[in-house]
Amino acid sequence: MKLRVLSIILVALVLILSSTLITEFLPDWRWTHHPFHAVIEGLGAFIAIVVATMILSLLHYGRLSPNYVWVASALAGMGILDGFHAGTHAGQEFVWLHSIATLIGGVIFALVWIPDRITESLRVKTLPLFIGAAATVFALFSVTFPDALPVMTTEAGFTLAARFANILGGLCFLVASSFFFFRKRGQITNENIILSNHTFLFGISGIIFEFSVLWDGSWWLWHSLRLIAYLVVLYYFLYLFNLTQATISRETKALKESEARFRSLADNLPGVVFQRKMTPEGRHAYTYISPRVRDLYGLEPQDIVADASVLLDAMPVEDRDRWMAASKHSASTLSLIDLQVRVIAADGATRWIRTISRPTRDENGEVVWNGVDIDITERKRAEEAVRAQGESMRLLHKIAVAANEASVVDEAMQVCLDEVCAYTGWPVGHVYVPADDGTGELAPTKLWHLDYPERF
C-alpha cells in the first residue's frame, strides 16, 4: 500500500511542480511545430498498439488476469485514433480525434472493474482486434469527411462537445486508476502500480483539457509526460513479455526433452505403449501407439491412429468380442483392463497378447485408456508344453495302474486304448498286434474304442 501511495504522490508532485515552473517562467511561450507534435503523438500511438499486442500474447499464455483484455482494447483504440490524430493539422478533426481517443480509452479502461468471471463468460478475447478495426474505420471516416464532424473549436476556445469528451474520458481513466490502486492484497503486481499511475496521468490530462492552450509550455509538457508514461508501460511490458518468452522457451525445451525420453522409453519397452479413447458414441480411436507395433502386429503406427479397426481386425472374432466386452465394462466402471487375446500378424503368425490399460474420463466425456500390449506367445507355448507334458505323465500313470490291475492282457490293452483315445480326442480306436507267423506284420484284434457304437 505504501508503494502505491508514494507512486501516486510522486506523479502528482511532478505534475504540480512542472506546471508551476512553466507558468512562472514561460507564461507566454509558444512553439507551433506540427512535425514534432506528430512524432510525439505517433510514437505514443505506436507504443500503445505494441503494448496491446504484447498484452494479448500474455493473456494467451495465462500470464495476466482476464480483465487485462480491457486494457489491451483501450490501448488498441487509443493507439489507432491518436495515430490518425498525429497525422492531422490543428483543426476540427485534430481536436476531434484526440478527444474521442481520450473518451474511448477512458471508458474501456474503466471496464477493468468488471469481475474476471464475468469477463471470461463474455468471451471477449478478440475484443482488442475488433476495437482496433472499428477505430480505424472511424478515424478514416473522420479524416475523409471532416465537415460531418461536430464543431470542436471556435474562436472562443474549445466547445462543450470537446470538453465533455475529454472530461468524461479523464474521469473514466481515474476510475480505472482506482481499480489498479485498490486491488486486494496478494494481487498487487508491478504492472498494476505502473498502470495505476499511467491512467492517473491520462485522467488528469483529460480533466484539465479545457484549461490548455495549443502549443504553449503546459500543452507540450502534457504531451511529453504522456509519452513518458507510454515509454514506462512499454519498458515494463517488454520486460514481462521477454520474461514470459524465456519461460515458455524453457518449458518448451523441457517438454521436448520429456517427449524424447518418453519416446525412447516407449521404443525400447518389451511391448507396445498406446493411448486409446472411446467417444460417447462408442467409437474407438488410438491417439498414440508406439513404433514397436510393427514388430508385434506388422502394422504401421500411423495406419492404426488413422483407423483403429486395422488393429481390431487382426484379432479372431471370439477374441475381438471379448476385447470389446472388456472395453465396454471398463468404460462404464472405469476399471482396469487386463486381458489375453490372440492376434494374427501381417505375416500370418498367431501371437498371444496381454493388453493392460487403465481408463480415465476427460473433460469432453470421452474415456481414455493408457496402456501396454505385451507379447506373451512364448509364455503361452511354454505353458502349453508343460500342460501337454503333465497330461502325458497322467496318461502313462493311468496306463501303468490299469496294466497292473488287469487280470488278462486283453483287459489291459482295452484300458490303454480307451485312455489314449480320450487323451487324443479320437472317436475311434483299434488295437493291432504282431502277427503269429513271424512276418513282423500287424494283425487286427477284437479290441475297439468307439465313442458312437451305433454308427458302426
C-alpha positions as CSV (number, residue, x, y, z in Angstrom):
1,M,0.0,0.0,0.0
2,K,2.8,2.4,0.9
3,L,4.4,1.9,-2.5
4,R,1.2,2.7,-4.4
5,V,0.5,5.8,-2.3
6,L,4.1,7.0,-2.8
7,S,4.0,6.4,-6.5
8,I,0.8,8.4,-7.0
9,I,2.1,11.2,-4.7
10,L,5.3,11.4,-6.8
11,V,3.4,11.6,-10.1
12,A,1.2,14.4,-8.6
13,L,4.2,16.3,-7.3
14,V,5.9,16.1,-10.7
15,L,2.7,17.4,-12.4
16,I,2.3,20.3,-10.0
17,L,6.0,21.3,-9.9
18,S,6.5,21.2,-13.7
19,S,3.2,23.1,-14.4
20,T,4.2,25.7,-11.8
21,L,7.6,26.2,-13.3
22,I,6.3,26.6,-16.8
23,T,3.6,29.0,-15.7
24,E,6.1,31.1,-13.7
25,F,8.9,31.3,-16.1
26,L,7.4,30.6,-19.6
27,P,3.9,32.1,-19.4
28,D,3.8,33.5,-22.9
29,W,6.0,30.9,-24.6
30,R,4.5,29.2,-27.8
31,W,6.1,26.7,-30.1
32,T,4.0,25.8,-33.1
33,H,5.7,22.7,-34.6
34,H,3.4,20.2,-36.3
35,P,6.2,17.7,-37.3
36,F,7.5,17.4,-33.7
37,H,3.9,17.0,-32.4
38,A,3.3,14.3,-35.0
39,V,6.5,12.5,-33.8
40,I,5.4,12.6,-30.1
41,E,1.8,11.5,-30.8
42,G,2.8,9.0,-33.4
43,L,5.4,7.4,-31.2
44,G,2.8,7.2,-28.3
45,A,0.3,5.7,-30.6
46,F,2.8,3.1,-31.9
47,I,3.7,2.2,-28.3
48,A,0.0,1.8,-27.4
49,I,-0.5,-0.7,-30.2
50,V,2.7,-2.6,-29.4
51,V,1.7,-2.9,-25.7
52,A,-1.8,-4.0,-26.6
53,T,-0.3,-6.8,-28.8
54,M,2.0,-7.9,-26.0
55,I,-0.9,-8.0,-23.5
56,L,-2.9,-10.2,-25.9
57,S,0.1,-12.6,-26.1
58,L,0.5,-12.6,-22.3
59,L,-3.2,-13.3,-21.9
60,H,-3.0,-16.2,-24.3
61,Y,-0.2,-17.8,-22.2
62,G,-2.2,-17.1,-19.0
63,R,0.4,-14.6,-17.6
64,L,-2.2,-11.9,-16.9
65,S,-5.6,-11.9,-15.3
66,P,-8.6,-11.8,-17.7
67,N,-9.5,-8.2,-17.1
68,Y,-6.4,-7.1,-19.0
69,V,-8.4,-7.7,-22.1
70,W,-10.0,-4.3,-21.4
71,V,-6.5,-2.7,-21.1
72,A,-5.5,-4.1,-24.4
73,S,-8.7,-3.0,-26.0
74,A,-8.3,0.6,-24.6
75,L,-4.7,0.8,-25.8
76,A,-5.6,-0.5,-29.3
77,G,-8.4,2.0,-29.7
78,M,-6.4,4.9,-28.4
79,G,-3.3,3.9,-30.4
80,I,-5.2,3.9,-33.7
81,L,-7.1,7.2,-33.0
82,D,-4.1,9.0,-31.7
83,G,-2.1,7.8,-34.7
84,F,-4.5,9.4,-37.1
85,H,-4.6,12.5,-34.8
86,A,-0.8,12.7,-35.2
87,G,-1.1,12.9,-38.9
88,T,-3.6,15.9,-39.0
89,H,-3.0,19.6,-38.6
90,A,-4.6,21.8,-36.0
91,G,-8.3,22.0,-36.7
92,Q,-11.7,20.3,-36.1
93,E,-10.5,16.7,-36.9
94,F,-7.3,17.4,-35.0
95,V,-9.2,18.0,-31.7
96,W,-11.9,15.5,-32.6
97,L,-9.6,12.5,-32.9
98,H,-7.7,13.3,-29.8
99,S,-10.9,13.9,-27.8
100,I,-12.5,10.7,-29.0
101,A,-9.3,8.8,-28.3
102,T,-9.4,10.1,-24.7
103,L,-13.1,9.2,-24.3
104,I,-12.9,5.7,-25.8
105,G,-9.7,4.9,-24.0
106,G,-11.0,6.0,-20.7
107,V,-14.4,4.3,-21.0
108,I,-12.9,0.9,-22.0
109,F,-10.1,1.2,-19.4
110,A,-12.8,1.7,-16.7
111,L,-14.3,-1.7,-17.6
112,V,-11.4,-3.4,-15.7
113,W,-13.7,-3.2,-12.7
114,I,-15.8,-6.0,-14.3
115,P,-15.1,-9.2,-12.3
116,D,-12.8,-11.7,-14.0
117,R,-15.5,-14.4,-14.0
118,I,-17.9,-12.2,-15.9
119,T,-15.2,-11.1,-18.3
120,E,-14.4,-14.7,-19.1
121,S,-18.1,-15.5,-19.6
122,L,-18.3,-12.7,-22.1
123,R,-15.7,-14.3,-24.4
124,V,-14.1,-11.0,-25.3
125,K,-10.6,-12.3,-26.1
126,T,-10.7,-10.9,-29.6
127,L,-12.2,-7.6,-28.5
128,P,-8.9,-5.6,-28.9
129,L,-8.9,-6.7,-32.6
130,F,-12.5,-5.5,-33.1
131,I,-11.8,-2.2,-31.3
132,G,-8.7,-1.6,-33.4
133,A,-10.6,-2.3,-36.6
134,A,-13.6,-0.1,-35.5
135,A,-11.2,2.7,-34.5
136,T,-9.5,2.5,-37.9
137,V,-12.8,2.8,-39.8
138,F,-14.0,5.6,-37.5
139,A,-10.7,7.5,-38.0
140,L,-10.8,7.1,-41.8
141,F,-14.3,8.4,-41.9
142,S,-13.3,11.4,-39.7
143,V,-10.4,12.5,-41.9
144,T,-12.3,11.8,-45.1
145,F,-15.5,13.7,-44.1
146,P,-14.3,16.4,-41.7
147,D,-17.4,18.5,-42.4
148,A,-19.6,15.8,-40.9
149,L,-17.9,16.1,-37.5
150,P,-19.2,18.2,-34.6
151,V,-17.6,21.5,-34.0
152,M,-14.8,21.1,-31.5
153,T,-13.1,24.6,-31.5
154,T,-14.2,28.1,-32.0
155,E,-12.5,31.5,-31.7
156,A,-13.6,31.4,-28.0
157,G,-11.9,28.1,-27.4
158,F,-13.0,24.5,-27.1
159,T,-16.7,23.7,-27.5
160,L,-18.9,21.9,-25.0
161,A,-18.6,18.7,-27.0
162,A,-14.7,18.8,-26.8
163,R,-14.8,19.5,-23.1
164,F,-17.4,16.8,-22.4
165,A,-15.4,14.1,-24.3
166,N,-12.1,14.9,-22.6
167,I,-13.5,15.4,-19.1
168,L,-15.6,12.2,-19.2
169,G,-12.7,10.3,-20.6
170,G,-10.5,11.7,-17.9
171,L,-12.9,10.7,-15.2
172,C,-13.1,7.2,-16.6
173,F,-9.3,7.0,-16.5
174,L,-9.3,7.9,-12.9
175,V,-11.9,5.2,-12.2
176,A,-9.5,2.7,-13.9
177,S,-6.7,4.1,-11.8
178,S,-8.6,3.5,-8.6
179,F,-9.0,-0.2,-9.7
180,F,-5.3,-0.8,-10.0
181,F,-4.7,1.3,-6.9
182,F,-7.1,-0.5,-4.6
183,R,-6.5,-4.1,-5.7
184,K,-6.6,-6.7,-2.9
185,R,-3.5,-7.8,-1.0
186,G,-1.8,-10.6,-3.0
187,Q,-3.0,-9.1,-6.3
188,I,-0.6,-6.1,-6.3
189,T,2.0,-6.5,-9.1
190,N,4.3,-4.2,-10.8
191,E,2.1,-3.8,-13.8
192,N,-0.8,-2.7,-11.5
193,I,1.3,0.0,-10.0
194,I,2.5,1.2,-13.4
195,L,-1.0,1.2,-14.9
196,S,-2.4,3.0,-11.8
197,N,0.0,5.9,-12.4
198,H,-0.5,5.7,-16.2
199,T,-4.3,6.0,-16.0
200,F,-4.0,8.6,-13.3
201,L,-1.8,10.8,-15.5
202,F,-4.2,10.3,-18.5
203,G,-7.1,11.1,-16.3
204,I,-5.7,14.4,-15.0
205,S,-4.7,15.2,-18.6
206,G,-8.3,14.8,-19.8
207,I,-9.9,16.7,-16.9
208,I,-7.7,19.9,-17.3
209,F,-8.0,19.7,-21.1
210,E,-10.2,22.8,-21.2
211,F,-7.5,24.9,-19.5
212,S,-4.8,24.1,-22.1
213,V,-3.8,26.3,-24.9
214,L,-2.5,24.9,-28.2
215,W,1.3,25.0,-28.5
216,D,2.1,26.6,-25.1
217,G,4.5,25.2,-22.5
218,S,1.9,23.3,-20.5
219,W,0.5,21.8,-23.7
220,W,3.9,20.5,-24.7
221,L,4.5,19.3,-21.1
222,W,1.4,17.2,-21.0
223,H,2.3,15.6,-24.4
224,S,5.8,14.9,-23.1
225,L,4.5,13.3,-19.8
226,R,2.0,11.2,-21.7
227,L,4.9,9.9,-23.9
228,I,7.0,9.2,-20.9
229,A,4.1,7.3,-19.4
230,Y,3.8,5.2,-22.6
231,L,7.5,4.6,-22.6
232,V,7.4,3.3,-19.0
233,V,4.5,1.0,-19.8
234,L,6.3,-0.2,-22.9
235,Y,9.5,-0.9,-20.9
236,Y,7.7,-2.9,-18.3
237,F,5.6,-5.0,-20.7
238,L,8.7,-5.6,-22.8
239,Y,10.4,-7.0,-19.7
240,L,7.3,-9.1,-18.8
241,F,6.9,-10.3,-22.4
242,N,10.6,-11.3,-22.7
243,L,10.4,-13.0,-19.3
244,T,7.4,-14.9,-20.5
245,Q,9.1,-15.9,-23.7
246,A,12.1,-17.1,-21.8
247,T,9.8,-19.1,-19.5
248,I,7.9,-20.6,-22.5
249,S,11.2,-21.4,-24.2
250,R,12.4,-23.3,-21.1
251,E,9.1,-25.1,-20.8
252,T,9.1,-26.0,-24.5
253,K,12.7,-27.3,-24.2
254,A,11.7,-29.3,-21.1
255,L,8.6,-30.6,-22.9
256,K,10.7,-31.7,-25.9
257,E,13.2,-33.4,-23.7
258,S,10.4,-35.2,-21.8
259,E,8.8,-36.3,-25.1
260,A,12.2,-37.6,-26.3
261,R,12.6,-39.6,-23.1
262,F,9.1,-40.9,-23.4
263,R,9.6,-42.0,-27.0
264,S,12.9,-43.6,-26.1
265,L,11.3,-45.5,-23.3
266,A,8.3,-46.5,-25.5
267,D,10.6,-47.6,-28.3
268,N,12.6,-49.8,-26.0
269,L,10.0,-51.3,-23.8
270,P,9.3,-55.0,-24.5
271,G,5.8,-54.1,-25.6
272,V,3.5,-51.6,-27.4
273,V,2.7,-48.4,-25.4
274,F,-0.6,-46.8,-26.5
275,Q,-3.3,-44.3,-25.7
276,R,-6.8,-45.2,-26.9
277,K,-10.0,-43.4,-26.4
278,M,-13.7,-44.2,-26.8
279,T,-16.1,-41.4,-27.8
280,P,-19.6,-41.1,-26.1
281,E,-20.9,-42.8,-29.3
282,G,-18.8,-45.8,-28.6
283,R,-16.2,-45.4,-31.3
284,H,-12.6,-46.4,-30.6
285,A,-9.6,-44.5,-31.8
286,Y,-5.9,-44.6,-31.0
287,T,-4.3,-41.2,-30.3
288,Y,-0.8,-42.7,-29.9
289,I,0.8,-46.1,-30.4
290,S,4.5,-46.8,-30.2
291,P,6.6,-48.0,-33.1
292,R,7.0,-51.4,-31.5
293,V,3.6,-52.2,-33.0
294,R,5.5,-53.0,-36.2
295,D,7.3,-55.9,-34.5
296,L,4.2,-57.2,-32.7
297,Y,1.4,-56.8,-35.3
298,G,3.3,-56.0,-38.5
299,L,1.3,-52.8,-38.8
300,E,2.3,-49.1,-39.1
301,P,1.5,-46.8,-36.2
302,Q,0.1,-44.1,-38.4
303,D,-2.3,-46.6,-40.0
304,I,-3.7,-47.6,-36.6
305,V,-4.0,-44.0,-35.5
306,A,-5.9,-43.2,-38.7
307,D,-8.2,-46.2,-38.3
308,A,-8.4,-48.4,-35.1
309,S,-10.2,-51.2,-37.0
310,V,-6.9,-52.1,-38.7
311,L,-5.7,-53.4,-35.4
312,L,-9.0,-54.8,-34.1
313,D,-9.5,-56.8,-37.4
314,A,-6.2,-58.6,-36.6
315,M,-8.0,-60.5,-33.7
316,P,-10.1,-63.6,-34.3
317,V,-13.8,-62.9,-33.9
318,E,-14.1,-64.6,-30.5
319,D,-11.1,-62.7,-29.1
320,R,-12.3,-59.4,-30.6
321,D,-15.7,-59.9,-29.0
322,R,-14.1,-60.5,-25.6
323,W,-11.9,-57.4,-26.1
324,M,-15.0,-55.2,-27.0
325,A,-16.9,-56.6,-23.9
326,A,-14.0,-55.8,-21.6
327,S,-13.6,-52.3,-23.0
328,K,-17.3,-51.6,-22.6
329,H,-17.3,-52.8,-19.0
330,S,-14.1,-50.8,-18.3
331,A,-15.6,-47.6,-19.8
332,S,-18.7,-47.9,-17.7
333,T,-16.9,-48.7,-14.4
334,L,-13.5,-47.0,-15.1
335,S,-11.9,-50.3,-14.1
336,L,-8.6,-51.8,-15.2
337,I,-8.4,-54.0,-18.4
338,D,-6.2,-57.0,-18.1
339,L,-6.9,-59.3,-21.0
340,Q,-5.2,-62.0,-23.0
341,V,-6.2,-62.2,-26.7
342,R,-4.8,-63.7,-29.9
343,V,-3.8,-61.7,-32.9
344,I,-2.9,-62.7,-36.4
345,A,0.0,-60.6,-37.5
346,A,0.6,-59.3,-41.0
347,D,2.9,-62.2,-41.7
348,G,0.2,-64.7,-40.8
349,A,1.7,-65.7,-37.5
350,T,-0.6,-66.1,-34.5
351,R,0.6,-64.4,-31.4
352,W,-0.8,-64.2,-27.9
353,I,-1.1,-60.6,-26.5
354,R,-1.6,-59.4,-22.9
355,T,-3.2,-56.0,-23.0
356,I,-3.2,-53.9,-19.8
357,S,-4.7,-50.4,-19.6
358,R,-6.3,-48.1,-17.1
359,P,-9.1,-45.7,-18.1
360,T,-9.8,-42.1,-17.2
361,R,-12.5,-39.7,-18.4
362,D,-11.5,-36.4,-20.0
363,E,-13.3,-33.1,-20.0
364,N,-15.2,-34.0,-23.2
365,G,-16.7,-37.1,-21.6
366,E,-14.5,-39.4,-23.6
367,V,-12.9,-42.5,-21.9
368,V,-9.2,-42.6,-22.4
369,W,-7.0,-45.7,-21.8
370,N,-3.3,-45.5,-21.3
371,G,-1.8,-49.0,-21.5
372,V,0.6,-51.5,-23.0
373,D,0.4,-54.6,-25.1
374,I,2.9,-57.4,-24.2
375,D,3.8,-60.4,-26.4
376,I,3.2,-63.5,-24.3
377,T,3.4,-66.0,-27.1
378,E,6.5,-67.8,-25.8
379,R,5.0,-68.0,-22.3
380,K,1.8,-69.5,-23.8
381,R,3.9,-72.0,-25.7
382,A,5.8,-72.9,-22.5
383,E,2.5,-73.2,-20.6
384,E,1.1,-75.5,-23.3
385,A,4.3,-77.6,-23.3
386,V,4.1,-78.0,-19.5
387,R,0.3,-78.8,-19.8
388,A,1.0,-81.4,-22.5
389,Q,3.8,-83.0,-20.5
390,G,1.6,-83.2,-17.5
391,E,-1.2,-84.8,-19.5
392,S,1.3,-87.3,-20.9
393,M,2.5,-88.2,-17.4
394,R,-1.1,-88.6,-16.2
395,L,-1.8,-90.9,-19.2
396,L,1.2,-93.0,-18.5
397,H,0.3,-93.3,-14.9
398,K,-3.2,-94.4,-15.7
399,I,-1.9,-97.0,-18.2
400,A,0.6,-98.3,-15.7
401,V,-2.1,-98.6,-13.0
402,A,-4.5,-100.3,-15.4
403,A,-1.9,-102.8,-16.6
404,N,-1.0,-103.7,-13.0
405,E,-4.7,-104.2,-12.0
406,A,-5.8,-106.2,-15.2
407,S,-6.1,-109.9,-14.9
408,V,-5.6,-110.6,-18.6
409,V,-3.6,-108.9,-21.4
410,D,-6.7,-108.0,-23.5
411,E,-8.2,-106.2,-20.5
412,A,-5.1,-104.1,-20.0
413,M,-4.9,-103.3,-23.7
414,Q,-8.5,-102.2,-23.7
415,V,-7.9,-99.8,-20.9
416,C,-4.9,-98.4,-22.6
417,L,-6.8,-98.0,-25.9
418,D,-9.6,-96.1,-24.1
419,E,-7.2,-93.8,-22.3
420,V,-5.2,-93.0,-25.4
421,C,-8.4,-92.1,-27.4
422,A,-9.6,-89.9,-24.5
423,Y,-6.2,-88.1,-24.4
424,T,-6.0,-87.6,-28.2
425,G,-9.7,-87.0,-28.7
426,W,-10.0,-89.8,-31.3
427,P,-13.6,-91.1,-31.6
428,V,-12.4,-94.5,-32.9
429,G,-9.6,-96.6,-31.8
430,H,-8.4,-100.2,-32.7
431,V,-5.6,-102.4,-31.4
432,Y,-3.2,-104.2,-33.7
433,V,-0.6,-106.8,-32.5
434,P,2.3,-108.5,-34.2
435,A,1.2,-111.5,-36.3
436,D,2.0,-115.0,-35.0
437,D,3.6,-116.1,-38.4
438,G,6.8,-114.2,-37.6
439,T,6.5,-111.9,-40.6
440,G,6.5,-108.8,-38.4
441,E,3.2,-107.6,-39.8
442,L,0.4,-106.2,-37.6
443,A,-2.7,-108.2,-37.2
444,P,-6.1,-106.8,-36.1
445,T,-7.7,-107.8,-32.8
446,K,-11.2,-107.7,-31.4
447,L,-10.4,-104.7,-29.2
448,W,-12.1,-101.4,-30.3
449,H,-12.8,-98.0,-28.8
450,L,-16.0,-96.4,-30.2
451,D,-17.4,-93.1,-29.0
452,Y,-20.6,-93.8,-31.1
453,P,-21.0,-97.6,-31.4
454,E,-24.4,-97.2,-33.1
455,R,-22.6,-95.8,-36.2
456,F,-20.6,-99.0,-36.7
